[in-house]
């Protein structure tokens, strides 16, 4: 590196470059043990520092894994050139809602000003939404933005895109939480929407510049979407996939959770119906949402996300693998295209993950090309 970090912001950039999955868990311990002077880690003898602070073996291992060759000086130049800011944990500008969640971000890259949590509503849903879902997402976002609320979503195609567009159409504000760096537009077909939000709204991510999207990016990103808002509205989702992960985050974070019902038998509404059965508030129009946000309508005190058949998903599975496992547990043998649709995954990516799961012994394929859980009748 060009020089040694000598303040919180510079030091946090290096810690943050470890990757978004590292989060605040260990960073906060180091921060507290050093009385907030996190940069001392770079300026003092590490063995002496660890001994004096009595770092645990896990914290020491975490410190050993830091990317000490990360060029934070170049990163700051990229931030300035982009017209963005990096806000680390420890600064007064760091959103309190993010430090309150399980393993929140070490810092966030943002363009624009982040509104207060109580003035922000998250709208999430399927990338493969129907016209019904797209229309409702746009209308809900438009109505809430017209009432002064900021809309936060994930810039994905489908419901996310419709929600951002509805807020913009109302002349309101919207936040796009990105799964990669500020300079990485994903999906690329939403470039025009990304540019418009950068111009009039807020782009937010915990990933450093140049960080591209990988398999874990979306689940990690979703916890920031729900944490940034006082309430989350789910519009069209299957019973597995990213929106259900967002719902779980909202429940764990103690946020209001609402779901819009859809036609019975429509797979894209099954997840919403499951959420409603689990205690999420059923909403059908903007007026009902506003009643809940303003405290005019009570909400069930305890929310839970039902686990069908009390199924226990193997711990060894990641997010996409777990989604596929759930689909096959409920539906039995399915084609790759059917699995992709039900799990809300792209067919090519789904085929790749299925192949890995077959190799690992979780799945099996019959002579017709259908896939099922290992040991499940096909």
N, C-alpha and C positions, 0 to 999 in steps of 0.2 A: 504493500500500500504506500501511497505517497507520504503519508504522515500518520501519526497516532491520534485516534479520536480523543478529544479533550472536553467534550460536553455530552449531555444526554442524547441530543438528536443524532449526532455523528455515531456515537456508540450503539444506539438503538438500530441504526441502519445496518450495522454489521450483524447484530443479533438477529434482526428480522430477515436477513438474507439466508439464514439457515432454512427458511421455508415456512409457509403459513401453518403447516401442521404442528410446528414446535410451540407456537402460541405463547401465552403468558405464564404457563404453569411453572417453569423453572426460571424464566426471566424475572418474574416478580420476586421469587425467593432471593435471587442474586441482588436485585434492586433494593429489597428491604435490608438484607444483610450489609449492604454497602451504604445504607442511609440515603439512597437515591443517587449516589455518585457512581453510577454504573461504569463510567469511563475509567475508573481506577483499575478495572480488570485489565486494561490495556497498558497501564503505566506502571504497575507494581509487579514484583516478582510473584508469579502465579502460585507457586508452592507455598510461599509465606502467606499470601492472601487467603488461600483455601484453608490453611491451618488456622489462621486467626479468626476467620469467619465460620469455621467448623462446617464447611460445605459437606453435604451428604455425598455418598458415592455416585448417586444418580445425577446430582447437580454437577459434580466434577466431570462426569462423563459427558454431560450436555455441553459444558464449557470446552471440553477437549474437541467436540465435534463442530465447533463454530467455524465458519469459513473466514479465517483470519486474513486471507488474501483478497477478500472482497474489496473492490475499489470504491469506497464510500464517497470519495471526492468526486469521481466521475458520476456516481449516482446522484449526488446533489446537483451537479451541472445538468443532468437530464431532467431532474425535477424542476429546476428553474426554467429551463428551455421549454418545458411542456406547459408552464404556467400553473403548476400544481404545488401542493404542500405535503410534507410528511409529518404526521402528528404521532409521536410515540407516547406510550403509557408513561405517566409521570408529569406530563404537561397539563395545565389546566384546560386546554382546548380538547384534550382526549375525551370522547363521549363517555360519560359515566355508565351508560347502558352496556357498552362493550366490555368494560372492566368487570361488570357484574356477571357476565355469562361464563359458562364453563370453558376454560382455556381460550379466552378471547385473544385478539391479535396483539402482538407486541407494538405495532404501530399501523397506521392507515395512510395510504396515499389518497389524496382527494383533490378534486378541482371544485372550486366554488365553496359555498358556506353550508355546513351541515345543519339542517333544522333540528329543533328539539324533538326528542323521541315522542313526546305526547302530541306533537303536531304531524306525525308521520304514520302512514298506513301501508302495510305491505300487501301486494296482490300477487299471488303465485298460481300457477296451474300448468297444464300440459303443453308441451311443445307441439303436440299433434292435436290440438284442440279443434273442435267442430266450429262451424259458423256461429252456433249458439254461444259457445264459450268465448269466442273472440268478441262477439257483440257485447256480451255482458261485461267482460273485462274492460272494454273501452268505455262503456256507459258508467260503470261503477267508478272508474278512475276519473272520468270527466266530472261526475257529480261530486265526488269527494274533493277534487282539486278546486272546483268552483266554490266549495264551502271552506276553502283555506287550508286543506290538508295536503301535505306532500306525499306523493306516491313513490314507493320504493319497490323495485323488482330487479330481475337478473339479466335483462337485455337479451334473453333467449327468444327464439321464434315462438309463435303461438301466443299464449296468454300474456307472457311478459311484455312482448312487443306491443300488444293491443293496450295494455295498461299504461305503458309509457306514452303511447300515442294519444290516449284519452286525456291524460294530464296535460300534455302539450297543447292539445286542441282546446282545452279550457283556459289556456293562458296561465296554467299553474306550474308548479315546480315538481320535478321528478328526479329520483336518485337511481342510477344504474350501478349495482354492485357487480363488479367484474370477476370472473374466475381466473384471470391472468393479470399481467401487468397493464398499466394504463395505456401503454403503446401497443397492446395486442388486442385487436378487435375480434371478438368471438361472439356469435358466428360472423364470418366476414360479410354475409349478405345483409347484415344490419348496420353496415358502415354509415349510411345516411342518418339513421336514428342515433347512432353513437355520436356522430359529429354534432347533431342538433342538441343532444343532452350535454355534450361538452360545452356548447356555446351558451345555453340558457339554464342548465340544471347542474347536477353534481355527478361526477364519476367517482367511484370509491373502490379501493381494493387494498388487500394487505400484501400483495405480491410486488416484488421489485420490478423495475423496468427490464424488459426482455423475457420475463417469465411467461412461458407458454402454458396452455391448458393441458392438464393430464387427467387421468382417470379419477383422481381424488379431488380435483379442483372444485367440482360443483357442490358436493356435500359440504365441504369446508366453507365455500362461499355462502351457502344457504343460511348458515347460522348467523352471518352478519346481516342478511336481509331481515330476518325476523327480529334480531336484537335492536336494529335501528328504528323499529316501529313500535307503537303502543298496541297495535293489533295486526293480525294477519287474516286475510280473506283468501280462501282457496276456491278457485273457479275451475272446474273440470280437472279431474285427475283419476288415473287408474288406482288400484289399491296398492301399488308399489311404484317407486320412482322418486324423483326429486321433490315433488310437492308434498308427498307424505313425509319425507325427511324434514322438510321445512316445518310441517305441522308438529312433528315431534320436538323440534327445536323450540317452537313457540310455546308448547306445553311446558317443557323443562324451564324455559325462561320466565314462566308465569305471565305470559302475554294473553290478551283476548284472542280467541280463535273463532273464526266464523267460516262457514262453508255454504256454497250455493248449490241447492239440489238440482238434479237434471232428470231427464227421462229415465224411467225404470227400464233396466235392461241395456242401457247404453254404457259400455265399458268405461267411457271417459268420465262418467259420473259416479262410478262405483266407489271410488276413494272418498268423494265428498259425502256420500251416504254413510260410509263407514265412520267418518269423522263425526257426523251428526249423531249417529248412534252412540258414539263415545263421549258425547257431551259438548261438542262444538255447537255454537249457536247457528241455527238455520236462518239465513237472510235471503231475501228475494229482490230487494231494491235498496237504493242508496239511503232512503229515508230510514229504513230499519237499522242500517249500519250507523247512521248518525245518532239514532236513539241510544245505541249501545255505547258509542264513543262519548256521548255527553252524559252518560249515567242515567238516562231516562228509562232504561230497560235493563233489568237484572240479567246476569249471566250465571249459569251453573258454576258453583264454586270450585268443583273438582273436575278437571278434564282428564280424560284418559284415552289412549288410542288402543282399541281392542286388538288383541292378537288372535286371529282366527285359528280355531282348533288348538289353542295354546301351543302353537308351534314354536320350537326353539331353533333359531337359525344358527348354523355352525359358526363359531367365533372366528374361524380361519378365513371366512369370506369377506371380501371388500363390498363396497356399496352396490356396484353393478352386479356382482356375483350373487349377493343376497337378494336383489330384486328378481333375478332369474330363478333362484332357488324357490322363492315364495310363489312365483307364477306356477312353476311345475308342481309344487306341493299341492296347490289348490286345484289346478286344472288338469293334471296328469300330462301324458305325452303330447307334445306340440311340435309343429314345424318351427324352424328358425324365424320365419317371418311373423308367425303368430306370437312367439315369445317376445320378439322385438317390440311388437305392437302393445302387448299386455304389460311389458316391463318398461315401456316408454323409452326404448333405446333405439339407436340407429341400427338397421339390419346388419351392416358390415361389422360394426363394433360388437354387436350381439353375437354374431357368428364367431368372432375371434375369442370373446370371453367364454362362450360355450365350449369351444375346442380346448381351451386351457382347463376348464372345469372337468371335461372328460378325461384329460390326461391326469389330472389330480385325483380322479376317482370319485368325484361328486355326482357326475352325470353319466348317462349311457345313451347310445343311439341305436335305433332298430334298423332293419333292412329297408324300411320305407323312408328313412332319413329323419324320423321324428325323434325328439329328445325327451328324456324323462330323468327323474332322480334315480341314482344307482339303487337297484333293488326294487324299484317301483314297477308294477305290472305295466307292460307295454304291448 
